[in-house]
């Protein structure tokens, strides 16, 4: 082969540019949708660690709480305490009262209240504001929850009724109230010991 032909063949070759792999976008970080719990403050003076809210929540959600005691304020400022049949449902406390009962009259004038309950290994006090529930879906849902606990409640108008209730409850129907915790205090009565205050963030627009 002549030098001329070799030269043409050499010049006919084209240099293929190296392919550059496209950059892969960095994986997006998954956003957490888990609800934030309450803020806590350790009140223990003997060196115990703060009590986690999950400790109280475990027993509240299990439905093993003892009697709930409701504290309200009379118009002249004196306190009033009475036992109520309460349920913890979806992070809130529901209870009933006759509108004519002392606690019912107190709540009509001043809805700020306190509920206390003994849990397994923990005494709990919950502060909040009682709101009367009148919408039928919530009344039906809570009547079913009460019935499942052994009190055969049903809906009557804008309240609940049953064949029987507490001796001091007055005649039916009974108003249904809900309290969303704003502040809670826990004191351990069994190991691990401790005392803690929990502060809950307010949620606007959610009444039930």
Protein Blocks (a to p, Z undefined) as FASTA:
>chain_A
ZZklmmmmmmmpccdddddddddddddddddfbdcddddddfbfnhpacddfklmmmmmm
nopaccdddddddfkopacddddddddeehiacddddfkbmklmmmmmomcdcdddddeh
iacdddddddddfbfklmmmmmmmmmmnopacddehjaccdfbdcfklopaddddddddd
fbdcdddfbdceddddddddddehiaZZ
